[in-house]
Amino acid sequence: MNDQQLQSTSADAELIAEQDAESNTKTVRWFFIGFFGGILGILIASVYEPSPSYSRLLGKPSEYIILYMDRYKAKSRRTQVIESIGGFVVAIILVLLWFWRFHLLSLLGW
């Protein structure tokens, strides 16, 4: 494989891996893991290593597979962490609003 083909293959592998990771990552699941799990949910999201569908890699050269797997895992993990942080932040905001409302009502004598 010449240098230009290798660059084209690596760009294709990375682009396809990112697209697959975006479509395969269960964003709602990771949001609720962060919402209910808090800091532990975020840690789980950062440690959990997703694996792609291996059917996409059949017949591909080893360089392609390595680039695809690395990019897929990185993109999936980044999405997992972002979504779990979002869930955690929403949970914190809801708790603060609930305490603020409760505290305000107690100040008013209700």
N, C-alpha and C positions, 0 to 999 in steps of 0.2 A: 504494500500500500504506500503510495507516495504521500508527501507532506500535505498536499492540498486535499486529498481524499480523507486523510486522517482528521484534518480540521473540520471538514464537512461532516464526517461521521460523529465527531465529538459534539459539534453544535446540534446536530439532529438528536443525539442521545439525550443531551441536557434539556432541550426544548420539549421533547416527548415525555421525558421523566417528570418535568415540572407540570405539564398538562395532566398527566396521569395522577400525580400526587394531589393536585387540586381537585380532581373529580373523585378520587377515592377516599380522601380524608373526610371522616364523619365529623363535620364542624359542630353540629348541634350536640353530639355526644360529648365532645371535648368542652363545649361551653358549660354543659351541666356537670361535668366532672370538676371543673373549676368552681362552679357555683356551689355545689354541695361539698366538694372536697377541700376547698380553700387552698392553703399553701401546699398541702399534701397532693391535691389534684394537679397543681402546677408542676410539682416535682415528678409526679407520675407521667405527665405529658412530656416533660423534658427527658425522661429516661426511656420511655417506651419506644422501641424501634420498630416501625412499621415495615412490612415486607411487601414488595410489589407482586403483581401477577406475573408468574414466570413464563406464561404463555407468550407474552410480548417479547421475550428474549430468545425464544427458540430460533436457532439458525443465525444468530448475530455473532459478530467477532468478539473476542474476549475484551478488547479495549472498549467496545460499545457497552458491553454488559457492566463492566466496572464503572464507567462514567454514569450510566443510567442508574445503577443501584445507589451510588453515592449521592447523586443529585436528588433522586426520589426520596431517599431517607432524610436528607437535609431539608427539603421543601416540606415534607410531611411533618417532620418534627417541629419546624418553625410554625406551621399552621396550627398544630396541636397546642403549642405553648401560647400562641397569640389568643386562640379561642378560649383556652382555660383561664388565662389572665382576664379576658373579658368577662367570663362568668364570675370570677372571683370579685372583680370590681363592682359588677352589678349587685352581687350579694352584699358587699360592704355598704354600698349606697342604700340598699333597701333596709339594712339593719340600722344605719344611721338615721334614715328618715323615720323609721318606726320608733327609735328611742327619742328623737327630737319631738315627734308628735306626742308621745307618752309624757315626756317631760313638760311640754307646753301645756297639755291638758291638766297636769297636776299643778302647775303654776297658776292656772286659771281657776283651780278649785273644782274641776270636773272629775 
